[in-house]
Amino acid sequence: MAAYYAAYRRVGQLGTSSGINLFLFGGLHSKSALIESSTRLLNSSPFDRRQISQLVQSNGKRLFLVDTLALVRRLEAQGVPSKQAEAITEAITQVLNDSLENVAHSFVSKGEMQKIEMTQDSNLSKFKSEVQSSQEHHFSLLQHETEKLKSDIEKMRSELRYEIDKVTAGQRLDLNLERGRIRDDLANQNQETSNLTNKLDREIHALRAHLEASKYDVIKYCIGTLVSISAVGLAVVRIVM
């Protein structure tokens, strides 16, 4: 019994180490392939297990080989009975399959990794396209707002220029009207001044004519007076003489 237990432990170590090495060499395996392998092993006869080796396929690319026949023969070489060797081999294979199944649950297969990478690449491409679309949308909105702002500025500039021209034209018209009014006032004042000057000149000429006439009358009266005085003097002289 002790020899049986020692052989079992030895075969378990050999089978486990061999299975792990083969698993690392062959890659990750899917759950369905491992369960299918265990089912075929349990349903097969001892004769089949002696004639063939257990074959487990992973993802259709790499193979995991469990040589049950070699394990049975090595156990038999250690002195283990045939049925016990087959039972030990079956148990080791089952434990190994369960262990590999647990390991398969802990790791991600290459196909799943590629699928995840493809999903991430797809999400990244989608994110990039969304970012680019958002940037283009924001750029188009910004460009539209810029064009609208330019249009509003040009419109305000045109309205301001129109108002300035309107005010300038109004001021120019008012200035021209004021200038014309001042010109008319100056013309009227000049006309009135000319009229006053002409009237004053006429009055001065009339006054001069009146003075000349008065001077002639005075001279005439003076001459008449002198003649009268001379006549009176001559008359007095004649009387005295």
C-alpha positions in Angstrom: 0.0 0.0 0.0 2.9 2.4 0.8 4.5 1.5 -2.5 1.2 2.1 -4.3 0.9 5.6 -2.6 4.6 6.5 -3.4 4.1 5.4 -7.0 0.9 7.4 -7.2 2.7 10.6 -5.9 5.6 10.0 -8.3 3.3 9.5 -11.3 1.2 12.5 -10.2 4.3 14.7 -10.1 5.5 13.4 -13.4 2.1 13.8 -15.0 1.5 17.2 -13.6 4.9 18.6 -14.6 4.6 17.0 -18.0 1.1 18.3 -18.5 2.1 21.8 -17.4 5.1 21.9 -19.7 3.0 20.6 -22.6 0.3 23.1 -21.8 2.8 26.0 -21.8 4.2 24.7 -25.1 0.8 24.2 -26.7 -0.8 27.4 -25.6 -4.2 28.1 -24.0 -7.1 25.7 -24.5 -10.7 26.3 -24.6 -13.1 24.9 -22.0 -15.2 22.9 -24.5 -12.1 21.1 -25.8 -10.9 20.1 -22.3 -14.4 18.8 -21.3 -14.7 16.9 -24.5 -11.3 15.3 -23.9 -12.2 14.3 -20.3 -15.5 12.8 -21.5 -13.9 10.7 -24.2 -11.3 9.5 -21.7 -13.9 8.4 -19.2 -16.1 6.7 -21.8 -13.2 4.8 -23.4 -12.2 1.3 -22.5 -8.9 0.3 -20.8 -7.9 -1.4 -24.0 -8.4 1.9 -25.9 -6.4 3.8 -23.4 -3.6 1.3 -23.8 -3.6 1.6 -27.6 -4.0 5.4 -28.1 -3.0 8.6 -26.4 -5.4 11.3 -25.3 -5.5 14.3 -27.8 -6.9 17.6 -26.9 -7.2 20.3 -29.6 -6.9 24.0 -28.7 -8.6 26.5 -31.0 -7.8 24.3 -34.0 -4.2 25.4 -34.0 -2.1 23.8 -31.2 -2.4 20.3 -29.7 -2.1 19.2 -26.1 -0.9 15.5 -25.9 -1.5 13.4 -22.8 0.2 10.0 -23.2 -2.0 7.8 -21.0 -0.5 4.6 -22.4 3.0 5.7 -21.3 1.8 6.6 -17.9 0.1 3.2 -17.4 3.1 1.3 -18.5 5.4 3.3 -16.2 3.1 2.6 -13.3 3.1 -1.1 -14.2 6.8 -1.0 -14.4 6.8 0.4 -10.8 4.9 -2.6 -9.7 1.4 -1.1 -9.8 -1.4 -3.5 -10.9 -2.9 -2.8 -14.4 -6.3 -1.7 -13.2 -4.9 0.5 -10.5 -2.5 2.0 -13.0 -5.3 2.7 -15.3 -7.4 4.3 -12.5 -4.4 6.4 -11.4 -3.8 7.5 -15.0 -7.5 8.4 -15.4 -7.5 10.3 -12.1 -4.3 12.2 -13.0 -5.7 13.0 -16.4 -8.9 14.2 -14.9 -7.0 16.3 -12.3 -4.8 17.6 -15.1 -7.8 18.5 -17.3 -9.5 20.2 -14.3 -6.3 22.1 -13.6 -6.0 23.1 -17.2 -9.6 24.1 -17.2 -9.0 26.3 -14.2 -5.9 27.8 -15.8 -7.8 28.4 -19.0 -10.4 30.3 -16.9 -7.6 32.4 -15.4 -6.0 33.3 -18.7 -7.2 34.7 -22.0 -6.7 32.8 -25.2 -4.9 34.3 -28.1 -8.1 34.5 -30.1 -9.9 36.3 -27.3 -6.9 38.6 -26.9 -7.0 39.3 -30.6 -10.8 39.8 -30.4 -10.3 42.2 -27.5 -7.5 44.0 -29.4 -9.8 44.2 -32.4 -12.6 45.6 -30.2 -10.2 48.1 -28.6 -8.9 49.1 -32.1 -12.5 49.4 -33.3 -13.5 51.5 -30.2 -10.3 53.6 -30.6 -11.1 54.1 -34.3 -14.7 55.0 -33.5 -13.5 57.4 -30.7 -11.0 59.0 -33.1 -13.7 59.3 -35.8 -16.1 60.8 -33.2 -13.4 63.2 -32.0 -12.5 64.1 -35.6 -16.2 64.5 -36.4 -16.7 66.6 -33.3 -13.7 68.7 -34.2 -14.9 69.2 -37.7 -18.4 70.0 -36.4 -17.1 72.5 -33.9 -14.7 74.0 -36.6 -17.6 74.3 -39.0 -19.7 76.0 -36.3 -16.8 78.3 -35.4 -16.3 79.1 -39.0 -20.1 79.7 -39.4 -20.1 81.9 -36.3 -17.0 83.8 -37.7 -18.6 84.3 -41.0 -21.8 85.5 -39.3 -19.8 87.8 -37.1 -18.0 89.2 -40.1 -21.3 89.7 -41.9 -22.7 91.5 -38.8 -19.6 93.7 -38.6 -19.9 94.6 -42.3 -23.6 95.3 -41.9 -22.9 97.5 -38.9 -20.1 99.2 -40.7 -22.3 99.9 -43.7 -25.1 101.2 -41.4 -22.6 103.4 -39.6 -21.1 104.7 -42.9 -24.6 105.4 -44.1 -25.5 107.3 -40.9 -22.2 109.2 -41.1 -22.8 110.1 -44.7 -26.4 111.0 -43.8 -25.3 113.3 -40.9 -22.5 114.7 -43.0 -24.9 115.4 -45.9 -27.4 117.0 -43.5 -24.7 119.1 -41.9 -23.3 120.1 -45.3 -26.8 121.0 -46.4 -27.4 123.0 -43.3 -24.0 124.7 -43.7 -24.8 125.5 -47.3 -28.2 126.9 -46.3 -26.7 128.9 -43.5 -24.0 130.1 -45.9 -26.7 131.1 -48.5 -28.7 132.8 -45.8 -25.6 134.7 -44.6 -24.8 135.6 -48.1 -28.3 136.9 -48.7 -28.2 138.9 -45.4 -24.9 140.4 -46.5 -26.3 141.2 -49.9 -29.3 142.8 -48.3 -27.1 144.8 -45.9 -24.9 145.8 -48.8 -27.9 146.9 -50.8 -29.2 148.8 -47.8 -25.8 150.4 -47.3 -25.7 151.3 -51.0 -29.1 152.8 -50.8 -28.2 154.8 -47.7 -25.0 155.9 -49.3 -26.8 157.0 -52.5 -29.5 158.7 -50.4 -26.8 160.5 -48.3 -24.9 161.5 -51.5 -28.1 162.9 -53.0 -28.9 164.8 -49.8 -25.3 166.1 -49.7 -25.5 167.2 -53.3 -28.9 168.8 -52.6 -27.4 170.5 -49.6 -24.4 171.7 -51.6 -26.8 173.0 -54.3 -28.8 174.7 -51.6 -25.7 176.2 -50.1 -24.5 177.4 -53.4 -27.9 179.0 -54.1 -27.9 180.6 -50.6 -24.3 181.9 -51.2 -25.4 183.5 -54.4 -28.3 185.1 -52.7 -26.1 186.4 -49.9 -23.6 187.7 -52.4 -26.4 189.3 -54.3 -27.9 190.8 -51.1 -24.4 192.0 -50.0 -23.8 193.6 -53.4 -27.3 195.3 -53.3 -26.6 196.4 -49.8 -23.2 197.8 -50.7 -24.7 199.6 -53.7 -27.4 201.0 -51.6 -24.9 202.2 -49.0 -22.8 203.6 -51.7 -25.7 205.5 -53.2 -26.8 206.8 -49.8 -23.2 207.9 -49.1 -22.9 209.6 -52.4 -26.2 211.3 -51.8 -25.0 212.4 -48.3 -21.8 213.7 -49.8 -23.6 215.6 -52.4 -25.9 217.1 -49.8 -23.0 218.1 -47.6 -21.0 219.6 -50.4 
